[in-house]
Amino acid sequence: MQAKLTVVALSVAAAFALSACGQKEEPKPVAAPVPAAKPELVVKLGHVAPMTGPQAHLGKDNENGAVLAIEELNAKGMEIGGAKVKFELVAEDDAADPKQGAIVAQKLVDAKVNGVIGHLNSGTTIPASKLYADAGIPQISGSATNPKYTQQGFATAFRVMANDVQQGKSLGEFAVKQGVKTVAIVDDRTAYGQGLADEFRKAAEASGIKVVASEYTTDKATDFKAILTKIKSTKAELVFFGGMDAQGGPMAKQMKELGIKAKFLGGDGVCTPEFMKLGGPATEGQFCSLPGMPLEKLAKGPEFKDKFTKKFNAEIQLYAPYVYDAVMVMADAMKRADSVESAKFLPAVGKTKYDGVTAMIEFDAQGDLKGGAISIYKYTGGKLEYVETLGGGTMDAVKAEIKADVKEAVADVKDAAKAVAGAATAVGKEAVGDVKDAAKAATEAGKDAVKAGAEAVKSAADATKAAVEKK
C-alpha cells in the first residue's frame, strides 16, 4: 500500500514538473529609458536704479518691472542653444549718483552679467555706458532720456522710450497751443533735468515764446522760495521744471504759497503719483508729459497694469512698463540669436522688432526708439488725466498710416479689377470675333448650299422636260 502511494506521489510530482516545463516564462518588461534632463543655463541680467534716497520709490518701481519680466520668462521655460534658460536679476543701487553709478557698473562687468537693464537716471546711465561698451555688454535703459546716452556712438547702448529731444519739442509745442507767451525755466542741473530744460528752451524760443527767467536748483533741494520769488517778479505765464517729482512736488506747492499764478509744466520725471502726494492741492490743473501712449490706450497696457498691481500691491509709479519691455527685448534678442553670449546676441538687439507693452519696439542706428511719441497729462482730482499725444507714433499718425495702407490696398484692388476687366474684354472681343467668323462661314456655307440646291432643282427640271419630250 505504501509502495502504491509512493508511486502515485511520484507520478503527480512528475506531472507537475512536466507542466511547469511546458509553461513559457513571460519576459520581464524593460523600463523605458529616462530622457536625459536638458542642461540649465543661468543668464544674469544686471539692473541698476536708485534704491535709496529721494528717488527710491522710482527705483523700486523700475526693479518691480524687471522682476515681473524675469518671473514670466522663467515660467515659460525658454530654451536657447539646446539648454533651458534660467534668468537671474542682479540688482544694484546707484542712489542716482553718477560716481556710484560707475562703481556698480564695474561691479556688474566683473560679475560677467550677460546684459544690463538700466540705469534709471541719465546722469548715471551715461558714465556707466562706457564701461559696458568697453566690456561689450548690451545695455537697454527703460528711462534714461538724455540724447547724449545714445549719441556717444556705443554699439551697446539702447533705450525703449523717446529721448529728450522728442520730449522737449513736444512740450514746447504744447506750451504754444496753450497760448503761452512768457516762460520761466528751472532745472536741477542733472543730465536729465538740464537736458530736458535745454530742449524745451529750444522748442519754446523757436515758436516765439519768450524765456523771462532761467533758474537752477539740485536734485536734493526741497526749498525753492528764493528762486520762485525771482520768478514771481517776472510775471511769467508758465514755469517749466526739468527734474524729478521729489523736487517738482514741493516746488508746485511753494508756487501756490507765494501766490504765483503761472501754470506748472514738467516732463516725465514729475508725471507720477508721488508728485501729487508731495504737491497736494497745488498740483491740481498742472501739466506733465510721458513718453509713449497711455497704458489704457495700448493693447497690452490694461493687462500689464492688472498683473503689476496684483503682484506688488502697488500702483505703477512711472517707468515699470518700459523696464519690463527692456528685459523682454533683451531675452527676445537672445532667442533670435540662439545664444546668451553678449557678443553674439548684441547684433540681434539692434534688429529688434518686438511688440511690447509700451510700443512696437524698433531701434534706429543710434539705439534710439523709432517714432517715439509723447503724451501730455493734466493733474485732475488727484489723478493723471490724459490730454493728447504729440510726436511720432501718435494715434493720428497710426490712423494716417493705416489709412494710407488701406488706400494703397484699394488702389491695388482697383488695378487688379481693371486688369481682369481688360482681360475679360479681350477674351470677349476674341470670342465675338470667333462668332462672327463662324457666322460668316455659315453664311457662305448657306449660300453654297442654296446654290447647290438651285442647281439640283434645275437639273431635275431639265431631266423632267427631256422625259416629257421623249414621250
C-alpha positions in Angstrom: 0.0 0.0 0.0 2.8 2.4 0.9 4.6 1.5 -2.3 1.4 2.4 -4.3 1.1 5.7 -2.6 4.8 6.4 -3.3 4.2 5.6 -7.0 1.2 7.9 -7.1 3.1 10.7 -5.4 6.0 10.4 -7.8 3.5 10.4 -10.7 1.8 13.6 -9.5 5.2 15.2 -8.9 6.3 14.3 -12.4 3.1 15.7 -13.9 3.6 19.0 -12.2 7.2 19.1 -13.3 6.2 18.5 -16.9 3.5 21.1 -16.7 6.0 23.6 -15.3 8.5 22.8 -18.0 5.8 23.4 -20.6 4.9 26.9 -19.4 6.7 29.8 -21.1 8.3 32.3 -18.8 6.9 35.8 -19.6 9.7 38.3 -20.3 10.1 41.0 -17.7 9.1 44.4 -19.0 12.0 46.6 -19.9 11.8 50.1 -18.4 11.7 52.9 -21.0 14.9 54.9 -20.9 14.6 58.1 -19.0 15.5 61.0 -21.2 18.5 63.0 -20.0 17.5 66.3 -18.5 18.4 69.3 -20.5 21.2 71.3 -19.0 20.3 74.6 -17.3 21.8 77.8 -18.4 21.9 80.7 -16.0 21.6 84.1 -17.6 22.5 87.1 -15.4 20.8 90.4 -16.2 22.1 93.4 -14.2 19.6 96.1 -13.1 20.6 99.4 -11.7 18.4 102.2 -10.2 18.3 104.4 -7.1 17.1 102.1 -4.3 18.0 104.7 -1.6 17.5 108.5 -1.4 14.7 110.7 -2.7 14.1 108.7 -5.8 14.0 105.3 -4.2 10.3 104.9 -5.0 11.1 105.2 -8.7 14.0 102.8 -8.4 11.7 100.2 -6.7 9.1 100.7 -9.5 11.8 100.0 -12.1 13.0 97.0 -10.3 9.5 95.6 -10.0 9.1 95.9 -13.7 12.2 93.8 -14.2 11.2 91.3 -11.6 7.9 90.7 -13.3 9.5 90.1 -16.7 12.1 87.8 -15.2 9.5 85.7 -13.5 7.4 85.4 -16.6 10.4 84.4 -18.7 11.3 81.6 -16.3 7.7 80.4 -16.1 7.7 80.0 -19.9 10.8 77.8 -19.8 12.7 79.4 -22.6 15.3 77.3 -24.4 18.4 78.7 -26.1 21.1 76.7 -27.8 19.5 73.5 -26.7 19.6 74.4 -23.0 16.8 75.5 -20.6 17.5 79.1 -19.6 17.1 80.4 -16.1 17.2 84.2 -15.8 18.6 85.9 -12.7 18.3 89.5 -11.8 21.5 91.1 -10.3 20.1 94.3 -8.8 22.3 97.2 -7.7 21.7 100.6 -6.1 23.4 103.7 -7.6 21.5 106.2 -5.4 21.1 108.4 -8.5 24.7 109.4 -8.1 27.0 109.3 -11.2 30.0 108.2 -9.2 28.1 105.4 -7.5 26.7 104.5 -10.9 30.2 103.9 -12.3 31.1 101.8 -9.3 28.2 99.5 -9.6 28.6 99.3 -13.4 32.1 98.0 -12.9 30.8 95.6 -10.3 28.3 94.2 -12.9 31.1 93.9 -15.5 33.2 92.0 -13.0 30.2 89.7 -12.3 30.2 88.9 -16.1 26.5 89.7 -16.5 25.1 88.9 -19.9 23.3 92.2 -20.2 22.2 95.3 -18.3 18.8 96.9 -17.8 19.2 100.5 -16.7 20.2 102.8 -15.3 17.2 104.8 -14.3 18.8 108.3 -14.4 20.6 109.8 -17.4 23.2 111.1 -15.1 24.2 107.6 -14.0 23.4 105.9 -17.3 25.8 108.0 -19.4 29.1 107.4 -17.5 28.2 103.7 -16.9 27.5 103.2 -20.6 31.2 103.5 -21.4 32.1 100.7 -19.0 29.5 98.4 -20.5 30.6 99.3 -24.1 34.2 98.6 -23.3 33.2 95.2 -21.9 30.8 94.5 -24.9 27.8 94.2 -22.7 24.4 95.2 -24.2 22.6 97.9 -22.2 18.9 98.8 -22.5 17.6 101.7 -20.5 13.9 102.0 -19.8 14.1 105.5 -18.5 17.3 107.4 -19.4 16.2 110.1 -21.9 19.2 112.4 -22.3 20.2 112.3 -26.0 23.9 112.1 -25.1 23.4 108.5 -23.9 22.9 107.2 -27.5 25.0 109.9 -29.2 28.3 108.6 -27.9 28.5 106.0 -30.6 28.4 102.9 -28.4 27.0 99.9 -30.2 25.9 98.5 -26.9 23.5 101.4 -25.9 19.8 101.3 -26.4 16.6 102.8 -24.9 12.9 101.9 -25.2 11.4 105.3 -24.8 11.5 108.7 -26.6 14.5 110.9 -25.8 14.5 114.5 -24.5 14.8 116.0 -28.0 11.5 114.5 -28.8 10.0 115.3 -25.4 11.3 118.9 -25.2 10.0 119.6 -28.7 6.5 118.2 -27.8 6.4 120.2 -24.6 7.3 123.4 -26.4 4.6 122.7 -29.0 2.1 122.1 -26.2 3.0 125.4 -24.4 2.4 127.3 -27.7 -1.0 125.6 -28.1 -1.9 126.8 -24.6 -1.3 130.4 -25.7 1.8 130.9 -23.5 3.8 134.0 -24.3 6.3 134.0 -21.5 8.0 131.2 -19.5 10.5 130.8 -16.6 12.7 127.7 -16.8 14.1 125.8 -13.8 16.3 122.7 -13.9 18.0 120.6 -11.3 21.4 120.5 -13.1 21.3 116.8 -13.6 21.9 115.3 -17.1 18.2 114.6 -17.3 16.8 117.8 -15.8 19.2 120.2 -17.6 19.0 118.2 -20.9 15.2 118.3 -20.9 15.1 122.0 -20.0 17.6 122.8 -22.8 15.5 121.0 -25.4 12.3 122.7 -24.1 14.0 126.1 -24.4 15.0 125.5 -28.0 11.4 124.5 -28.9 9.8 127.3 -27.0 12.1 130.1 -28.4 11.7 128.7 -31.9 8.0 129.0 -31.5 8.2 132.6 -30.3 7.8 132.1 -26.6 10.0 134.5 -24.5 12.1 133.0 -21.7 11.9 135.6 -18.9 13.9 133.7 -16.3 16.4 130.8 -16.0 17.0 129.4 -12.6 18.8 126.3 -11.2 18.5 124.0 -8.2 19.7 120.5 -7.3 18.2 117.0 -7.1 18.5 117.1 -3.4 16.8 120.5 -2.7 13.4 121.0 -1.1 13.2 124.8 -0.5 12.7 126.8 -3.7 11.2 130.0 -2.4 14.3 132.1 -3.2 14.2 131.3 -6.9 10.4 131.3 -7.1 10.4 134.8 -5.6 12.6 136.0 -8.5 10.3 134.2 -11.0 7.2 135.9 -9.4 8.6 139.3 -10.3 8.8 138.4 -14.0 5.1 137.6 -14.2 5.8 134.6 -16.3 2.7 132.7 -17.5 4.4 129.3 -17.2 7.0 127.7 -15.0 8.8 124.8 -16.7 10.7 122.4 -14.5 13.3 120.0 -15.7 13.7 117.5 -12.8 12.1 114.7 -10.7 9.0 114.5 -8.6 10.9 114.8 -5.3 11.6 118.5 -6.2 8.7 119.2 -8.5 6.0 118.4 -5.9 7.4 120.8 -3.2 8.1 123.4 -6.0 4.4 123.4 -7.1 3.3 123.7 -3.5 5.6 126.6 -2.8 4.4 128.4 -6.0 0.9 128.4 -4.6 2.1 129.5 -1.2 3.8 132.5 -2.8 0.7 133.4 -4.9 2.3 132.7 -8.2 -0.5 132.4 -10.8 1.7 130.8 -13.5 0.9 127.2 -14.6 3.4 124.4 -13.9 4.7 122.1 -16.7 7.2 119.3 -16.3 8.5 116.2 -18.1 8.2 112.5 -17.2 10.2 113.0 -14.0 7.2 114.7 -12.4 4.4 112.7 -14.1 3.9 110.5 -11.0 1.6 109.8 -8.1 4.4 111.0 -5.8 4.4 114.4 -7.4 0.7 114.8 -6.5 1.3 113.5 -3.0 4.2 116.0 -2.3 2.5 118.9 -4.0 -1.0 118.4 -2.6 -3.8 120.6 -3.9 -1.2 122.8 -5.7 -0.9 120.1 -8.4 -4.5 120.5 -9.5 -4.7 121.7 -13.1 -0.9 121.4 -13.8 0.6 119.5 -16.7 3.3 117.0 -17.4 4.4 114.6 -20.2 5.3 110.9 -20.5 6.9 109.2 -23.4 4.6 106.8 -25.3 0.9 106.3 -25.3 -1.2 105.9 -22.1 -1.3 102.3 -20.9 -5.1 102.2 -21.1 -4.9 103.0 -24.8 -2.4 100.3 -25.6 -3.5 96.7 -26.5 -1.4 95.1 -23.7 -1.5 98.0 -21.2 -4.5 97.1 -19.1 -3.3 93.5 -18.7 0.1 94.7 -17.6 -1.3 97.1 -15.1 -3.5 94.4 -13.6 -0.7 92.0 -13.3 1.6 94.6 -11.8 -0.8 95.8 -9.1 -1.9 92.3 -8.1 1.7 91.1 -7.7 3.2 94.1 -5.9 0.1 95.5 -4.3 1.2 98.9 -5.6 0.3 101.3 -8.4 2.8 101.9 -11.2 4.9 105.0 -10.4 6.5 105.7 -13.8 8.9 103.6 -15.7 7.9 100.0 -14.7 6.3 99.1 -18.1 9.3 100.3 -20.0 11.8 98.3 -17.9 9.6 95.3 -18.3 9.8 95.7 -22.1 13.6 96.3 -21.9 14.0 92.9 -20.3 11.7 91.2 -22.8 13.6 92.8 -25.7 16.9 91.5 -24.5 15.5 88.0 -24.0 14.0 88.1 -27.4 17.3 89.1 -29.0 19.0 86.1 -27.2 16.3 83.8 -28.5 16.7 85.1 -32.1 20.4 84.8 -32.0 20.2 81.4 -30.3 22.9 82.5 -27.8 23.2 84.2 -24.5 26.7 85.4 -25.2 26.8 89.2 -25.2 28.9 89.4 -28.4 26.6 87.0 -30.3 23.2 88.4 -29.3 24.2 92.1 -29.4 23.6 92.4 -33.2 20.1 90.9 -32.7 19.2 93.7 -30.2 19.8 96.3 -33.0 17.5 94.3 -35.3 14.7 94.2 -32.8 11.0 94.4 -33.8 9.2 93.5 -30.6 5.5 94.1 -29.9 5.9 95.3 -26.3 3.5 96.7 -23.7 4.6 100.3 -24.4 5.1 100.2 -28.2 6.2 98.3 -31.2 9.9 98.5 -30.3 12.4 99.1 -33.1 15.7 100.9 -32.8 17.4 103.3 -35.2 21.1 103.3 -36.0 22.0 105.1 -32.7 19.9 102.8 -30.5 17.0 105.2 -30.0 13.4 104.1 -30.2 11.9 104.7 -33.6 9.0 107.1 -33.7 8.8 107.8 -30.0 5.6 109.6 -29.1 5.0 112.0 -26.2 1.7 112.2 -24.3 0.5 115.2 -22.3 -1.3 114.8 -19.0 -3.2 117.0 -16.6 -3.4 116.6 -12.8 -7.1 116.4 -12.1 -8.8 115.3 -8.8 -5.6 113.6 -7.6 -5.2 111.6 -10.9 -3.4 112.0 -14.2 -5.8 112.8 -16.9 -4.8 112.1 -20.5 -4.9 115.2 -22.7 -3.3 114.4 -26.1 -0.3 112.7 -27.8 2.3 114.5 -29.8 5.2 113.4 -32.0 5.9 110.2 -33.8 3.8 107.1 -33.2 0.7 109.1 -32.2 -2.8 107.7 -32.7 -3.3 110.2 -35.5 0.0 109.0 -37.1 -1.1 105.4 -36.7 -4.5 106.1 -38.2 -2.9 108.0 -41.1 -0.6 105.1 -41.7 -3.5 102.7 -41.6 -5.5 105.0 -43.9 -2.5 105.1 -46.3 -2.2 101.3 -46.3 -5.9 100.9 -46.9 -5.8 103.5 -49.8 -2.9 101.6 -51.3 -4.7 98.3 -50.9 -7.8 99.7 -52.6 -5.7 101.1 -55.4 -4.2 97.6 -55.8 -7.6 96.0 -55.9 -8.8 98.6 -58.5 -5.8 97.9 -60.6 -6.4 94.2 -60.3 -10.1 94.6 -61.2 -9.1 96.8 -64.2 -6.7 94.1 -65.4 -9.3 91.4 -65.0 -11.9 93.6 -66.8 -9.3 94.2 -69.6 -8.6 90.6 -69.9 -12.3 89.7 -70.0 -12.9 92.4 -72.6 -10.1 91.0 -74.7 -11.5 87.5 -74.3 -14.9 88.7 -75.2 -13.7 90.5 -78.3 -11.9 87.4 -79.4 -15.0 85.3 -78.7 -17.2 87.8 -80.7 -14.6 87.7 -83.5 -14.8 83.9 -83.5 -18.6 84.0 -83.6 -18.5 86.5 -86.5 -16.1 84.3 -88.3 -18.3 81.3 -87.7 -21.4 83.2 -88.8 -19.6 84.3 -91.9 -18.5 80.8 -92.6 -22.1 79.6 -92.0 -23.5 82.2 -94.3 -21.0 81.2 -97.1 -21.9 77.6 -96.5 -25.6 78.5 -96.7 -25.0 80.3 -100.0 -23.2 77.3 -101.3 -26.0 75.1 -100.2 -28.7 77.3 -101.8 -26.7 77.4 -105.0 -26.2 73.7 -105.0 -30.0 73.2 -104.3 -30.9 75.5 -107.1 -28.6 73.7 -109.4 -30.2 70.4 -108.3 -33.7 71.7 -108.9 -32.6 73.0 -112.4 -31.1 69.6 -113.2 -34.3 67.9 -112.1 -36.4 70.2 -114.2 -34.2 69.6 -117.2 -34.5 65.9 -116.7 -38.3 66.1 -116.5 -38.5 68.2 -119.6 -36.4 65.8 -121.5 -38.5 62.9 -120.4 -41.7 64.6 -121.4 -40.3 65.5 -124.8 -39.2 61.9 -125.3 -42.7 60.7 -124.7 
